[in-house]
Amino acid sequence: MFGRKKQPVVDTTIAGTTPIADAQPRTTVTITGQVIRMQSRPASDLPTMVISIKDSTGTATATWTGRRSMGGIALGRRIVITGVATHTSGLLTFVNPEYQLLA
């Protein structure tokens, strides 16, 4: 009733990328999706920027250490992430991945 409207997640699959649900841990993988959550975790020693990316098959998290913000990344923005995938608490996770923003 109140709060933010949920944005529909569009199918953001791009040729050459892997659906989030098919990404295997401990491999370098490229995924694409829509940014559905952003969080800056200030820490006393090392700030951390965390985003959640969703495609039509699942959700993944990307974390950048030493960053409070990432230029151009915004809620609803389409993004391509490339990095080594890991599973943390059952969630596909990337640490300090490369990224490319899509129009």
PEHU-V6805 format. One record per pair of residues at least 6 apart in sequence whose C-alpha atoms are under 7 Angstrom apart, sorted by the first residue. I is the first residue (numbers start at 1). GAP is how many residues later the second one is. If there is no record, write none. Layout:
I|GAP  I|GAP
This chain:
9|25  9|46  11|44  11|45  12|20  12|21  12|43  13|19  14|18  17|13  17|14  17|15  18|11  18|12  18|13  19|12  19|38  20|11  20|35  20|37  20|38  20|39  20|40  21|36  21|37  23|6  24|61  25|60  25|61  25|62  26|58  26|59  26|60  27|57  27|58  28|54  28|55  28|56  28|57  29|53  29|54  29|55  29|56  30|50  30|51  30|52  30|53  31|49  31|50  31|51  32|23  32|47  32|48  32|49  33|20  33|21  33|22  33|45  33|46  33|47  34|19  34|20  34|21  34|42  34|43  34|44  34|45  35|16  35|17  35|18  35|19  35|39  35|40  35|41  35|42  35|43  36|16  36|17  36|18  36|39  36|40  37|14  37|15  37|38  38|12  38|13  38|14  39|10  39|11  39|12  40|8  40|9  40|10  40|28  40|29  41|6  41|7  41|8  42|6  46|19  46|20  47|18  47|19  47|20  47|21  48|15  48|16  48|17  48|18  48|19  48|20  49|14  49|15  49|16  49|18  49|19  49|20  50|11  50|12  50|13  50|14  51|10  51|11  51|12  52|7  52|8  52|9  52|10  53|6  53|7  53|8  54|6  60|31  60|32  60|33  61|31  61|32  61|33  62|31  62|32  62|33  63|31  63|32  63|33  64|31  64|32  65|31  78|23  78|24  79|20  79|21  79|22  79|23  80|19  80|20  80|21  81|16  81|17  81|18  81|19  82|15  82|16  82|17  83|11  83|14  83|15  84|10  85|7  85|8  85|9  86|6  86|7  86|8  87|6
